[in-house]
Amino acid sequence: MGFDLGDRHIASPVFLAPLAGITDLPFRTLVSRFGAGLVVSEMIASGEFLTARPGTREKAELGAAIDNTSVQIAGREPGPMAEAARMVADMGAKVIDINMGCPAKKLTGGYSGSALMRDPDHALRLIEAVAGAVDLPVTLKTRLGWDDNARNAPDLARMAEGAGVRMVVIHGRTRCQFYKGRADWKAIRAVRDAVTIPVIANGDIVGGASALTALKLSGADGVMVGRGAQGAPWRLAEISAEIYGTPGPVVPEGPDFVRLVADHHEAMLSFYGVDLGTRVARKHLGWYMDRVATPPALRRQVLTAPAPEVVRTLLPDALDRPPVARSERLAA
Ligand SMILES: Cc1cc2nc3c(=O)[nH]c(=O)nc-3n(C[C@H](O)[C@H](O)[C@H](O)COP(=O)(O)O)c2cc1C
């Protein structure tokens, strides 16, 4: 079961996906506490990181206690990407992931993220530069291709393996699909067949059943879960228990659920400060309230509360409720 990534044995290959604005240190800490093979940071734009643009270093705040953190870097130029890789390695990253899948125009216009898939020669120079800059395992996260006419992920993966990449994560959509339609887990099999390094399936995996189907159709060596963990930091541990037989998480309910959310809220406020922390926390509070179908008026009160103390006093009423049946569908 599992595989080695450098000198690390990944016993349970259920990974937390990088989600910009979401997989920050407080959330990764929580997910790790329940159990996860790897947790991936939000992407760090190499240029902004090197120039110390405000807000960028917080994204790379790794947390010494979390030893399964992978740090994702994004950029278009091999030199700055290599430099950023060296810096995050010095900060304690255990794994470095190259973003070659983000469809955001901000990135693709700047010729990075998924746009790199359109210029494999340039992508190869960038991968070689990063892999050559650090002793850590370097991984690659990408999509099936740019569009349906250019599904070149198998070629890219083969090339990446040749350049020293140790694991490839494939989101089963093309760039031009953005997040529409369903992830095509079957199409990931062509990547699995093209390389000998571990291949991880990603996209629309929200629980044990979808993880199992994704693994079966793709032949992948593990799964990566993003939106399915929003409001459910225990989700990866649940999936791992179902598939790999690891101990299942104790999923908090009632007062335990209230306590978990209050602690997460507090962690966000102390990590970001009250102003930014309050804004970041709203997304997470919304997902937690979805779980128990908090009545709309109360939900509004929580999300518009004028001060953190008011949020805290509202949480028991908002959250100490039975969870509603979980949908196997993701919000778009
Ligand atoms: C809000 C949001 C932010 C994301 N940020 C990143 C990112 O920083 N780096 C990256 O490689 N992918 C990013 N993704 C893509 C996810 O990592 C993942 O590939 C995608 O959401 C499909 O997986 P899921 O269905 O499990 O969420 C982001 C997706 C969302 C919805």
PDBQT file of the ligand as one rigid body, heavy atoms in Angstrom, charges set to zero:
ROOT
HETATM    1  C1  LIG A 401     -11.017  28.044  -5.221  1.00  0.00    +0.000 C 
HETATM    2  C2  LIG A 401     -10.029  27.165  -5.932  1.00  0.00    +0.000 A 
HETATM    3  C3  LIG A 401      -8.662  27.466  -5.844  1.00  0.00    +0.000 A 
HETATM    4  C4  LIG A 401      -7.736  26.643  -6.510  1.00  0.00    +0.000 A 
HETATM    5  N1  LIG A 401      -6.405  26.945  -6.395  1.00  0.00    +0.000 NA
HETATM    6  C5  LIG A 401      -5.488  26.123  -6.987  1.00  0.00    +0.000 A 
HETATM    7  C6  LIG A 401      -4.096  26.352  -6.819  1.00  0.00    +0.000 A 
HETATM    8  O1  LIG A 401      -3.658  27.288  -6.132  1.00  0.00    +0.000 OA
HETATM    9  N2  LIG A 401      -3.244  25.498  -7.449  1.00  0.00    +0.000 N 
HETATM   10  C7  LIG A 401      -3.680  24.431  -8.211  1.00  0.00    +0.000 A 
HETATM   11  O2  LIG A 401      -2.870  23.686  -8.761  1.00  0.00    +0.000 OA
HETATM   12  N3  LIG A 401      -5.004  24.189  -8.350  1.00  0.00    +0.000 NA
HETATM   13  C8  LIG A 401      -5.901  24.977  -7.757  1.00  0.00    +0.000 A 
HETATM   14  N4  LIG A 401      -7.225  24.693  -7.857  1.00  0.00    +0.000 N 
HETATM   15  C9  LIG A 401      -7.625  23.423  -8.504  1.00  0.00    +0.000 C 
HETATM   16  C10 LIG A 401      -7.743  22.321  -7.449  1.00  0.00    +0.000 C 
HETATM   17  O3  LIG A 401      -6.497  22.022  -6.866  1.00  0.00    +0.000 OA
HETATM   18  C11 LIG A 401      -8.314  21.017  -8.050  1.00  0.00    +0.000 C 
HETATM   19  O4  LIG A 401      -7.462  20.585  -9.083  1.00  0.00    +0.000 OA
HETATM   20  C12 LIG A 401      -9.724  21.201  -8.589  1.00  0.00    +0.000 C 
HETATM   21  O5  LIG A 401     -10.527  21.956  -7.712  1.00  0.00    +0.000 OA
HETATM   22  C13 LIG A 401     -10.386  19.840  -8.839  1.00  0.00    +0.000 C 
HETATM   23  O6  LIG A 401     -10.394  19.084  -7.642  1.00  0.00    +0.000 OA
HETATM   24  P1  LIG A 401     -11.708  19.007  -6.674  1.00  0.00    +0.000 P 
HETATM   25  O7  LIG A 401     -12.868  18.642  -7.567  1.00  0.00    +0.000 OA
HETATM   26  O8  LIG A 401     -11.356  17.923  -5.688  1.00  0.00    +0.000 OA
HETATM   27  O9  LIG A 401     -11.878  20.344  -6.071  1.00  0.00    +0.000 OA
HETATM   28  C14 LIG A 401      -8.169  25.508  -7.264  1.00  0.00    +0.000 A 
HETATM   29  C15 LIG A 401      -9.538  25.229  -7.319  1.00  0.00    +0.000 A 
HETATM   30  C16 LIG A 401     -10.468  26.028  -6.666  1.00  0.00    +0.000 A 
HETATM   31  C17 LIG A 401     -11.922  25.662  -6.757  1.00  0.00    +0.000 C 
ENDROOT
TORSDOF 0
